[in-house]
């Protein structure tokens, strides 16, 4: 292949490249000695207008805020005899602004002095715009995440202040307890982390309660109920519990989150009221209950039953037999 043909092919290849190849002097004007045909598409200027600063210097179309930066970056690279690359803005012939990316290298004489600079400049305005839009969106998302994170912290603080909060793994082993749990139960965190909730569970809880609890949460449903617990020093307290299965992206249970509220005073008050309004032997509502219901205008149903010759039963069979008869009768009435 002849040298002319080789040169022709190289020139054609260079002209097809997007952007502009160049050789310039190392001076304050970046005086162009050669630019490829991509010059016009990149800058809007004809080749002849830029060569040897005929109409303007290349430095004159660099954005004023970027001009000093370009000189510093290039000088730093040339002094260390390394390639350089950087981004900056230029004004095109029609006055529009473009972002460009430039990469170049210095040419040196035998004395190690910079003679010229060769490089390549291409338009990155579209990519820069996309990058800026993405960065703006990311910044917006970061701010939203920060706000949401702050809100979550506030919600957590509010929950922690007013509720007993715990987390367990899928096997019911405690992985987290808040300060209120420790205050209420008397246990320190290190006493309960890695253990099950049986450490605070009162032995008088029916097994059916926990069977129902586990069946519900393993079905990925929320369980609610009242549980009887006891503190480290064996004092009883009651909690109204809500246990939520936390699912992962695949819909599988990752952990269990529980919120509990102390309802001890309420439960004890209810028991006191029931004691005051219920006959101790028959467990049926007594006269006090009747009076309270009348005061609250509740719909009432009153049954007055006379057991004939009941005194004779007590006298003949004894009071224990009479009492058993009353209990049996009250049980039958409770089922009506």
Secondary structure, 3 states (H helix, E strand, C coil): CCHHHHHHHHHHHHHHCCCEEEEEECCCCCCEEEECCHHHHHHCCCHHHHECCCCCCCHHHECHHHHHHHHHHHHHHHHCCCCEEEEEEEECCCCCEEEEEEEEEEEECCCCCEEEEEEEEEECHHHHHHHHHHHHHHHHHHHHHHHHHHHHHHHHHHHHHHCEEEEECCCCCEEEECHHHHHHHCCCHHHHCCCCHHHCECCCCCHHHHHHHHHHHHCCCCEEEEEEEECCCCCEEEEEEEEEEEECCCCCEEEEEEEEEECHHHHHHHHHHHHHHECCCCCCECHHHHHHHHHCCCCCCCCCCCCCCHHHHHHHHCHHHHHHHHHHHHHHHHCC
